[in-house]
Amino acid sequence: MSDEKNTGSTESKIDKKILENPFVGSLVVPIAIVLVGALVVFGVTKMISSETSYKDLVREMKSKTFGNKWVAALELSKVISAGKIPEEDIPWLIENLDDIYTNTIDTRTKDFIVVAAGVIGDRRSLKIIEKGLSEKDKNIKFHSVVALSNMKLPNNFDWTKVKSFLSSDDKALVQASVLALATHRVENVEDEIKPLLSNTDGFALRYAAATALVYYKEEVALPVLGEILSLDETSHGKTLSVDEIGGLKLNVLSAAKKVQWKRLEVLIERMTQREKDIKVKAFAEDVLKSFKE
């Protein structure tokens, strides 16, 4: 019995670690990636003035004497996220970021350059993200996959590398890959995602797989989707916060609305009858309304 309890406790800690990531949740991620988390330390000590311009940040990243280039890259990603880069300067910014990425060996700097490239969301920044996919560092690979989720990609984009991550031992990378492939509705990956529905190593992979399979309208995911939509503050030993539970539900609802999968109508209706989160309930009602239009 004690071994069983210890296993459950360890499992909860693993899932909790994956689920928690305010940086990823608030800055670069689209629907569903709230499930995953990179090993990024947010809340770094402010080392650069908030008044520093994006051009100054680029110069600091290129400086041979500046010892914390990764902090400048982090600050730059925030500036980009706030929409403070003039459209006409985007090509200049991408070229400089690509140059810095190519000529640095510091993985933290590369990591946040990839984050910045993903926030830009311009196809021209794909050359940076594709380099990130081939890195050994798991954080860089993770953020490269997340960046792809946010972007409009060319129809001929090669997903081979991302597909290969589905067999990775890094759970966060697997989840990000599953959801990136699904949000872009990449063909012929459903059969690789389905086995994750029965994954026994925590709940995060199962939830990622079920959410991803909404995009393919795969009915095999319905039991797990029902589990997600029925989550409350007592679920999983109270390891999930109200915001995390709401995020998981909103991910499913957003996917259902996007692909208009009316097969979820009954599950969503049941959820609205007992849902305490006003925001989640309102969105669920909006999804149901869209099914009837």
C-alpha positions as a Markdown table, in Angstrom:
| # | Residue | x | y | z |
|---|---|---|---|---|
| 1 | Met | 0.0 | 0.0 | 0.0 |
| 2 | Ser | 2.8 | 2.4 | 0.9 |
| 3 | Asp | 4.6 | 1.8 | -2.4 |
| 4 | Glu | 1.3 | 2.5 | -4.2 |
| 5 | Lys | 0.9 | 5.8 | -2.4 |
| 6 | Asn | 4.5 | 6.8 | -3.1 |
| 7 | Thr | 4.1 | 6.0 | -6.8 |
| 8 | Gly | 1.0 | 8.2 | -6.9 |
| 9 | Ser | 2.7 | 11.0 | -5.1 |
| 10 | Thr | 5.6 | 10.9 | -7.5 |
| 11 | Glu | 3.3 | 10.8 | -10.5 |
| 12 | Ser | 1.4 | 13.8 | -9.3 |
| 13 | Lys | 4.7 | 15.7 | -8.8 |
| 14 | Ile | 5.8 | 14.9 | -12.4 |
| 15 | Asp | 2.5 | 16.0 | -13.8 |
| 16 | Lys | 2.5 | 19.2 | -11.7 |
| 17 | Lys | 5.9 | 20.1 | -13.0 |
| 18 | Ile | 4.8 | 19.7 | -16.6 |
| 19 | Leu | 1.6 | 21.6 | -16.1 |
| 20 | Glu | 3.2 | 24.6 | -14.3 |
| 21 | Asn | 4.7 | 27.2 | -16.6 |
| 22 | Pro | 3.4 | 30.7 | -16.5 |
| 23 | Phe | 6.0 | 31.8 | -19.0 |
| 24 | Val | 4.8 | 29.4 | -21.7 |
| 25 | Gly | 1.2 | 29.9 | -20.8 |
| 26 | Ser | 1.2 | 33.7 | -21.0 |
| 27 | Leu | 3.7 | 34.5 | -23.7 |
| 28 | Val | 4.0 | 32.1 | -26.5 |
| 29 | Val | 1.4 | 29.4 | -26.4 |
| 30 | Pro | -1.8 | 28.8 | -28.3 |
| 31 | Ile | -4.6 | 26.6 | -27.2 |
| 32 | Ala | -3.7 | 23.3 | -25.6 |
| 33 | Ile | -0.1 | 23.9 | -24.9 |
| 34 | Val | -1.0 | 24.9 | -21.3 |
| 35 | Leu | -0.7 | 21.2 | -20.7 |
| 36 | Val | 3.1 | 21.3 | -21.2 |
| 37 | Gly | 5.9 | 23.1 | -19.6 |
| 38 | Ala | 9.5 | 23.7 | -20.4 |
| 39 | Leu | 12.3 | 23.9 | -17.8 |
| 40 | Val | 12.4 | 27.6 | -18.2 |
| 41 | Val | 13.0 | 29.7 | -15.1 |
| 42 | Phe | 10.7 | 32.7 | -15.3 |
| 43 | Gly | 10.8 | 35.4 | -12.7 |
| 44 | Val | 14.5 | 36.1 | -13.4 |
| 45 | Thr | 16.0 | 39.0 | -11.5 |
| 46 | Lys | 15.4 | 42.1 | -13.6 |
| 47 | Met | 18.9 | 42.8 | -15.1 |
| 48 | Ile | 17.9 | 45.1 | -17.9 |
| 49 | Ser | 15.8 | 48.2 | -17.7 |
| 50 | Ser | 12.2 | 47.9 | -19.0 |
| 51 | Glu | 12.9 | 51.0 | -21.0 |
| 52 | Thr | 15.6 | 49.4 | -23.1 |
| 53 | Ser | 14.6 | 49.4 | -26.7 |
| 54 | Tyr | 14.5 | 46.3 | -28.9 |
| 55 | Lys | 17.5 | 47.6 | -30.9 |
| 56 | Asp | 19.5 | 48.1 | -27.7 |
| 57 | Leu | 18.6 | 44.5 | -26.7 |
| 58 | Val | 19.8 | 43.2 | -30.0 |
| 59 | Arg | 23.1 | 45.2 | -29.6 |
| 60 | Glu | 23.6 | 43.8 | -26.1 |
| 61 | Met | 23.0 | 40.3 | -27.4 |
| 62 | Lys | 25.7 | 40.9 | -30.1 |
| 63 | Ser | 28.1 | 42.4 | -27.7 |
| 64 | Lys | 31.1 | 40.2 | -26.8 |
| 65 | Thr | 31.4 | 41.8 | -23.4 |
| 66 | Phe | 27.8 | 41.5 | -22.3 |
| 67 | Gly | 27.8 | 38.4 | -20.0 |
| 68 | Asn | 24.0 | 37.7 | -19.8 |
| 69 | Lys | 22.9 | 37.6 | -23.4 |
| 70 | Trp | 20.1 | 35.2 | -22.6 |
| 71 | Val | 18.6 | 37.9 | -20.3 |
| 72 | Ala | 18.5 | 40.3 | -23.2 |
| 73 | Ala | 16.9 | 37.6 | -25.4 |
| 74 | Leu | 14.3 | 37.0 | -22.7 |
| 75 | Glu | 13.6 | 40.7 | -22.4 |
| 76 | Leu | 13.4 | 41.0 | -26.2 |
| 77 | Ser | 10.7 | 38.2 | -26.3 |
| 78 | Lys | 8.6 | 40.3 | -23.9 |
| 79 | Val | 9.0 | 43.4 | -26.0 |
| 80 | Ile | 8.0 | 41.5 | -29.1 |
| 81 | Ser | 5.0 | 39.9 | -27.3 |
| 82 | Ala | 3.8 | 43.4 | -26.3 |
| 83 | Gly | 3.7 | 44.3 | -30.0 |
| 84 | Lys | 6.4 | 47.0 | -29.7 |
| 85 | Ile | 8.3 | 46.1 | -32.9 |
| 86 | Pro | 7.4 | 48.2 | -36.0 |
| 87 | Glu | 6.3 | 45.9 | -38.9 |
| 88 | Glu | 9.0 | 47.3 | -41.2 |
| 89 | Asp | 11.7 | 46.3 | -38.7 |
| 90 | Ile | 10.7 | 42.6 | -38.5 |
| 91 | Pro | 13.0 | 41.5 | -41.3 |
| 92 | Trp | 16.0 | 43.3 | -39.7 |
| 93 | Leu | 15.2 | 41.8 | -36.3 |
| 94 | Ile | 14.9 | 38.2 | -37.8 |
| 95 | Glu | 18.2 | 38.5 | -39.6 |
| 96 | Asn | 20.0 | 39.7 | -36.5 |
| 97 | Leu | 18.4 | 37.0 | -34.3 |
| 98 | Asp | 19.5 | 34.4 | -36.9 |
| 99 | Asp | 23.0 | 35.7 | -36.9 |
| 100 | Ile | 23.2 | 35.8 | -33.1 |
| 101 | Tyr | 21.8 | 32.3 | -32.9 |
| 102 | Thr | 24.3 | 30.9 | -35.4 |
| 103 | Asn | 27.2 | 32.5 | -33.6 |
| 104 | Thr | 26.5 | 31.7 | -30.0 |
| 105 | Ile | 27.1 | 28.5 | -28.1 |
| 106 | Asp | 25.1 | 29.5 | -25.0 |
| 107 | Thr | 22.0 | 27.3 | -24.9 |
| 108 | Arg | 20.0 | 29.8 | -22.8 |
| 109 | Thr | 20.5 | 32.5 | -25.3 |
| 110 | Lys | 19.5 | 30.2 | -28.1 |
| 111 | Asp | 16.5 | 29.1 | -26.2 |
| 112 | Phe | 15.1 | 32.6 | -25.7 |
| 113 | Ile | 16.0 | 33.5 | -29.3 |
| 114 | Val | 13.7 | 30.7 | -30.4 |
| 115 | Val | 11.0 | 31.9 | -28.0 |
| 116 | Ala | 11.4 | 35.4 | -29.6 |
| 117 | Ala | 11.2 | 34.0 | -33.1 |
| 118 | Gly | 8.1 | 32.1 | -32.2 |
| 119 | Val | 6.5 | 35.3 | -30.7 |
| 120 | Ile | 7.3 | 37.1 | -33.9 |
| 121 | Gly | 5.3 | 34.4 | -35.8 |
| 122 | Asp | 6.6 | 35.4 | -39.2 |
| 123 | Arg | 7.5 | 32.7 | -41.7 |
| 124 | Arg | 10.8 | 34.3 | -42.2 |
| 125 | Ser | 11.7 | 33.3 | -38.6 |
| 126 | Leu | 11.2 | 29.6 | -39.5 |
| 127 | Lys | 14.9 | 29.3 | -40.4 |
| 128 | Ile | 15.7 | 29.9 | -36.7 |
| 129 | Ile | 13.0 | 27.6 | -35.4 |
| 130 | Glu | 14.1 | 24.8 | -37.7 |
| 131 | Lys | 17.7 | 25.1 | -36.4 |
| 132 | Gly | 16.2 | 24.8 | -32.9 |
| 133 | Leu | 14.5 | 21.5 | -33.8 |
| 134 | Ser | 17.9 | 20.0 | -34.4 |
| 135 | Glu | 19.5 | 21.1 | -31.1 |
| 136 | Lys | 20.4 | 18.6 | -28.4 |
| 137 | Asp | 19.1 | 20.9 | -25.6 |
| 138 | Lys | 15.6 | 19.8 | -24.7 |
| 139 | Asn | 14.4 | 23.3 | -23.8 |
| 140 | Ile | 15.4 | 24.7 | -27.2 |
| 141 | Lys | 13.6 | 21.8 | -29.0 |
| 142 | Phe | 10.6 | 22.2 | -26.8 |
| 143 | His | 10.3 | 25.9 | -27.5 |
| 144 | Ser | 10.9 | 25.3 | -31.2 |
| 145 | Val | 7.9 | 23.0 | -31.3 |
| 146 | Val | 5.8 | 25.4 | -29.4 |
| 147 | Ala | 6.8 | 28.2 | -31.8 |
| 148 | Leu | 5.5 | 26.1 | -34.7 |
| 149 | Ser | 2.2 | 25.8 | -33.0 |
| 150 | Asn | 1.8 | 29.5 | -33.1 |
| 151 | Met | 2.7 | 30.0 | -36.7 |
| 152 | Lys | 1.0 | 29.8 | -40.1 |
| 153 | Leu | 3.2 | 27.4 | -41.9 |
| 154 | Pro | 3.7 | 26.7 | -45.6 |
| 155 | Asn | 1.8 | 23.6 | -46.8 |
| 156 | Asn | 5.0 | 21.9 | -47.7 |
| 157 | Phe | 6.5 | 22.2 | -44.2 |
| 158 | Asp | 8.5 | 19.1 | -43.3 |
| 159 | Trp | 7.1 | 17.7 | -40.0 |
| 160 | Thr | 9.5 | 14.7 | -39.9 |
| 161 | Lys | 11.6 | 16.0 | -37.0 |
| 162 | Val | 8.5 | 16.9 | -34.9 |
| 163 | Lys | 7.0 | 13.4 | -35.6 |
| 164 | Ser | 10.2 | 11.8 | -34.4 |
| 165 | Phe | 9.7 | 13.6 | -31.0 |
| 166 | Leu | 6.6 | 11.5 | -30.3 |
| 167 | Ser | 8.9 | 8.7 | -29.2 |
| 168 | Ser | 11.0 | 10.9 | -27.0 |
| 169 | Asp | 11.5 | 10.2 | -23.3 |
| 170 | Asp | 10.9 | 13.9 | -22.6 |
| 171 | Lys | 7.2 | 14.0 | -21.7 |
| 172 | Ala | 6.9 | 17.8 | -22.2 |
| 173 | Leu | 8.4 | 17.5 | -25.7 |
| 174 | Val | 6.0 | 14.7 | -26.5 |
| 175 | Gln | 3.0 | 16.7 | -25.4 |
| 176 | Ala | 4.2 | 19.8 | -27.3 |
| 177 | Ser | 4.7 | 17.8 | -30.4 |
| 178 | Val | 1.4 | 16.0 | -30.2 |
| 179 | Leu | -0.4 | 19.3 | -29.9 |
| 180 | Ala | 1.6 | 21.1 | -32.6 |
| 181 | Leu | 0.9 | 18.4 | -35.1 |
| 182 | Ala | -2.8 | 18.4 | -34.1 |
| 183 | Thr | -3.3 | 22.2 | -34.3 |
| 184 | His | -1.9 | 22.1 | -37.8 |
| 185 | Arg | -3.9 | 18.9 | -38.5 |
| 186 | Val | -1.0 | 17.1 | -39.9 |
| 187 | Glu | -2.2 | 14.1 | -41.8 |
| 188 | Asn | -1.6 | 10.5 | -40.7 |
| 189 | Val | -0.4 | 11.0 | -37.1 |
| 190 | Glu | -3.6 | 9.9 | -35.4 |
| 191 | Asp | -2.5 | 6.3 | -35.0 |
| 192 | Glu | 0.7 | 7.5 | -33.3 |
| 193 | Ile | -1.2 | 9.7 | -30.9 |
| 194 | Lys | -3.9 | 7.2 | -29.9 |
| 195 | Pro | -1.7 | 4.9 | -27.8 |
| 196 | Leu | -1.0 | 7.9 | -25.5 |
| 197 | Leu | -4.7 | 7.8 | -24.4 |
| 198 | Ser | -3.8 | 4.7 | -22.3 |
| 199 | Asn | -0.5 | 6.1 | -21.0 |
| 200 | Thr | -0.2 | 5.2 | -17.3 |
| 201 | Asp | 2.7 | 7.6 | -16.5 |
| 202 | Gly | 0.5 | 10.3 | -15.1 |
| 203 | Phe | -2.4 | 12.1 | -16.7 |
| 204 | Ala | -0.7 | 14.8 | -18.7 |
| 205 | Leu | 0.1 | 12.7 | -21.8 |
| 206 | Arg | -3.4 | 11.3 | -21.8 |
| 207 | Tyr | -5.0 | 14.7 | -21.7 |
| 208 | Ala | -2.7 | 16.1 | -24.4 |
| 209 | Ala | -3.5 | 13.1 | -26.7 |
| 210 | Ala | -7.2 | 13.5 | -26.1 |
| 211 | Thr | -7.2 | 17.2 | -26.8 |
| 212 | Ala | -5.1 | 16.6 | -29.9 |
| 213 | Leu | -7.5 | 14.0 | -31.2 |
| 214 | Val | -10.4 | 16.5 | -31.1 |
| 215 | Tyr | -8.8 | 18.0 | -34.2 |
| 216 | Tyr | -9.2 | 14.7 | -36.0 |
| 217 | Lys | -12.7 | 14.0 | -34.5 |
| 218 | Glu | -11.5 | 10.7 | -33.2 |
| 219 | Glu | -14.2 | 9.1 | -31.0 |
| 220 | Val | -11.7 | 6.9 | -29.2 |
| 221 | Ala | -10.8 | 10.0 | -27.3 |
| 222 | Leu | -14.3 | 10.6 | -25.9 |
| 223 | Pro | -13.8 | 8.9 | -22.5 |
| 224 | Val | -10.7 | 10.9 | -21.7 |
| 225 | Leu | -12.3 | 14.1 | -23.0 |
| 226 | Gly | -15.2 | 13.4 | -20.6 |
| 227 | Glu | -12.7 | 13.0 | -17.8 |
| 228 | Ile | -11.2 | 16.4 | -18.6 |
| 229 | Leu | -14.5 | 18.2 | -18.8 |
| 230 | Ser | -15.6 | 16.8 | -15.5 |
| 231 | Leu | -12.4 | 17.9 | -13.6 |
| 232 | Asp | -12.9 | 19.8 | -10.4 |
| 233 | Glu | -10.8 | 21.1 | -7.5 |
| 234 | Thr | -10.7 | 17.6 | -5.9 |
| 235 | Ser | -9.4 | 15.8 | -9.0 |
| 236 | His | -5.9 | 14.2 | -9.0 |
| 237 | Gly | -5.5 | 14.7 | -5.3 |
| 238 | Lys | -6.1 | 18.4 | -5.5 |
| 239 | Thr | -2.8 | 18.8 | -7.4 |
| 240 | Leu | -4.3 | 21.0 | -10.1 |
| 241 | Ser | -5.2 | 24.6 | -9.5 |
| 242 | Val | -8.5 | 26.1 | -10.6 |
| 243 | Asp | -6.7 | 28.0 | -13.4 |
| 244 | Glu | -5.0 | 24.8 | -14.7 |
| 245 | Ile | -8.3 | 22.9 | -14.7 |
| 246 | Gly | -10.0 | 25.8 | -16.5 |
| 247 | Gly | -7.1 | 25.8 | -19.0 |
| 248 | Leu | -7.5 | 22.1 | -19.7 |
| 249 | Lys | -11.2 | 22.5 | -20.3 |
| 250 | Leu | -10.8 | 25.6 | -22.5 |
| 251 | Asn | -8.3 | 23.8 | -24.6 |
| 252 | Val | -10.8 | 21.0 | -25.4 |
| 253 | Leu | -13.6 | 23.5 | -25.9 |
| 254 | Ser | -11.5 | 25.7 | -28.3 |
| 255 | Ala | -10.5 | 22.7 | -30.4 |
| 256 | Ala | -14.1 | 21.5 | -30.5 |
| 257 | Lys | -15.3 | 24.9 | -31.7 |
| 258 | Lys | -12.5 | 25.2 | -34.2 |
| 259 | Val | -13.3 | 21.9 | -36.0 |
| 260 | Gln | -17.0 | 22.0 | -35.1 |
| 261 | Trp | -17.1 | 18.5 | -33.6 |
| 262 | Lys | -20.7 | 18.2 | -32.6 |
| 263 | Arg | -20.1 | 14.8 | -31.2 |
| 264 | Leu | -18.9 | 16.5 | -28.0 |
| 265 | Glu | -22.2 | 18.3 | -27.6 |
| 266 | Val | -23.6 | 16.0 | -24.9 |
| 267 | Leu | -20.4 | 16.1 | -22.8 |
| 268 | Ile | -20.2 | 19.9 | -23.0 |
| 269 | Glu | -23.9 | 20.2 | -22.0 |
| 270 | Arg | -23.3 | 18.0 | -19.0 |
| 271 | Met | -20.2 | 20.1 | -18.0 |
| 272 | Thr | -22.2 | 23.4 | -18.2 |
| 273 | Gln | -24.7 | 22.1 | -15.7 |
| 274 | Arg | -22.1 | 21.7 | -12.9 |
| 275 | Glu | -19.3 | 24.1 | -14.0 |
| 276 | Lys | -18.4 | 26.7 | -11.3 |
| 277 | Asp | -15.8 | 28.6 | -13.4 |
| 278 | Ile | -17.9 | 31.4 | -15.0 |
| 279 | Lys | -15.4 | 32.0 | -17.8 |
| 280 | Val | -15.3 | 28.3 | -18.7 |
| 281 | Lys | -19.1 | 28.0 | -18.5 |
| 282 | Ala | -19.6 | 31.0 | -20.7 |
| 283 | Phe | -17.2 | 29.7 | -23.4 |
| 284 | Ala | -18.8 | 26.3 | -23.2 |
| 285 | Glu | -22.2 | 27.9 | -23.9 |
| 286 | Asp | -20.7 | 29.8 | -26.8 |
| 287 | Val | -19.3 | 26.5 | -28.3 |
| 288 | Leu | -22.8 | 24.9 | -28.0 |
| 289 | Lys | -24.3 | 27.9 | -29.7 |
| 290 | Ser | -21.8 | 27.6 | -32.5 |
| 291 | Phe | -22.9 | 24.0 | -33.0 |
| 292 | Lys | -26.4 | 25.1 | -33.7 |
| 293 | Glu | -25.6 | 27.9 | -36.2 |
